[in-house]
Amino acid sequence: MAFKFENLKVWQRSIELSGEIFELTEKFPKREMFVLTSQSQRASDSIALNIAEGSTGQTNPEFRRFLAIALRSAIEVVCCLHIGKRRKLINESEFSYFYNFLTEIVKSIQALRNSIKIK
């Protein structure tokens, strides 16, 4: 792989999440297109995008900053799941699956962030 971020397991998993969130939200009603559908997709994409952007040619403090943004985006997706469940757009099984997926990603981002030394 040509870029550093492509070897990061957390980036690989966040790409998987992004695709699965896209598939999930494409089933939402049209009335949600510019609300929850768009917000969920953009936030899930943002996780991988910030990991990639921060890992390439950045200083350690800058990479940690981008990981913090990725972490906040992951939490935003969790909130979108709660809203989707409350609006009955997501069933309990889907909610649990994605909640666990995001828990894994959040823990991985935190672990990576904690492993980066600041001089």
C-alpha positions as CSV (number, residue, x, y, z in Angstrom):
1,M,0.0,0.0,0.0
2,A,1.3,3.4,-0.9
3,F,0.0,5.5,1.9
4,K,0.6,5.2,5.6
5,F,-3.0,5.3,6.6
6,E,-3.9,2.4,4.4
7,N,-2.1,0.1,6.8
8,L,-4.0,1.3,9.8
9,K,-6.6,-1.2,11.0
10,V,-8.7,1.5,12.4
11,W,-8.8,3.3,9.0
12,Q,-9.7,0.0,7.2
13,R,-12.5,-0.6,9.7
14,S,-13.8,3.0,9.3
15,I,-13.9,2.5,5.5
16,E,-16.1,-0.6,6.1
17,L,-18.3,1.3,8.5
18,S,-18.7,4.2,6.0
19,G,-20.0,1.7,3.3
20,E,-22.3,0.0,5.7
21,I,-23.7,3.3,7.1
22,F,-24.3,4.3,3.5
23,E,-26.3,1.1,2.8
24,L,-28.3,1.5,6.0
25,T,-29.2,5.1,5.4
26,E,-30.1,4.6,1.7
27,K,-33.2,2.8,3.1
28,F,-34.3,5.8,5.1
29,P,-37.4,7.6,3.8
30,K,-36.9,10.5,1.3
31,R,-37.9,13.0,4.0
32,E,-34.6,12.2,5.8
33,M,-32.5,12.7,2.7
34,F,-31.2,16.1,3.7
35,V,-31.4,15.5,7.4
36,L,-30.4,12.2,9.1
37,T,-29.3,10.4,5.9
38,S,-26.9,13.1,4.9
39,Q,-25.7,13.7,8.4
40,S,-25.0,10.0,9.1
41,Q,-23.2,9.5,5.9
42,R,-21.0,12.6,6.2
43,A,-20.1,11.9,9.8
44,S,-19.2,8.2,9.0
45,D,-17.1,9.3,6.0
46,S,-15.4,11.9,8.2
47,I,-13.9,9.2,10.5
48,A,-11.8,7.7,7.7
49,L,-11.1,11.0,6.0
50,N,-9.7,12.6,9.2
51,I,-7.6,9.5,10.0
52,A,-6.1,9.6,6.5
53,E,-5.5,13.3,6.4
54,G,-3.9,13.4,9.8
55,S,-1.6,10.5,9.2
56,T,0.1,11.8,6.1
57,G,2.9,14.3,6.5
58,Q,1.7,15.7,9.8
59,T,3.5,16.2,13.1
60,N,2.5,14.0,16.0
61,P,0.4,16.7,17.7
62,E,-1.3,17.4,14.4
63,F,-2.1,13.7,13.8
64,R,-3.5,13.5,17.4
65,R,-5.7,16.5,16.6
66,F,-7.1,14.8,13.5
67,L,-7.7,11.6,15.4
68,A,-9.7,13.7,18.0
69,I,-11.8,15.0,15.1
70,A,-12.3,11.4,13.8
71,L,-13.3,10.4,17.3
72,R,-15.9,13.2,17.5
73,S,-17.3,12.1,14.1
74,A,-17.7,8.6,15.4
75,I,-19.6,9.8,18.4
76,E,-21.8,11.9,16.1
77,V,-22.7,8.7,14.2
78,V,-23.6,7.0,17.5
79,C,-26.0,9.9,18.1
80,C,-27.4,9.6,14.6
81,L,-28.1,5.9,15.4
82,H,-30.0,6.9,18.5
83,I,-32.1,9.4,16.6
84,G,-32.7,6.8,13.8
85,K,-33.8,4.3,16.4
86,R,-36.1,6.8,18.1
87,R,-37.7,7.7,14.7
88,K,-38.1,4.0,14.0
89,L,-35.8,4.1,11.0
90,I,-33.4,1.6,12.6
91,N,-34.4,-1.6,14.3
92,E,-32.9,-2.9,17.5
93,S,-30.7,-5.4,15.7
94,E,-29.3,-2.8,13.4
95,F,-28.7,-0.4,16.2
96,S,-26.8,-3.0,18.3
97,Y,-24.7,-4.0,15.3
98,F,-23.6,-0.4,14.5
99,Y,-23.3,0.6,18.1
100,N,-20.8,-2.3,18.7
101,F,-19.0,-1.5,15.4
102,L,-18.6,2.2,16.5
103,T,-17.5,1.2,20.0
104,E,-14.7,-0.8,18.4
105,I,-13.7,2.1,16.2
106,V,-13.8,4.6,19.1
107,K,-11.6,2.4,21.2
108,S,-9.2,1.9,18.3
109,I,-8.9,5.6,17.7
110,Q,-8.3,6.3,21.4
111,A,-5.6,3.6,21.5
112,L,-3.9,5.0,18.4
113,R,-4.2,8.5,19.7
114,N,-2.7,7.5,23.1
115,S,0.2,5.6,21.4
116,I,1.4,8.8,19.5
117,K,4.1,10.5,21.5
118,I,4.1,14.2,21.9
119,K,7.6,15.7,22.1
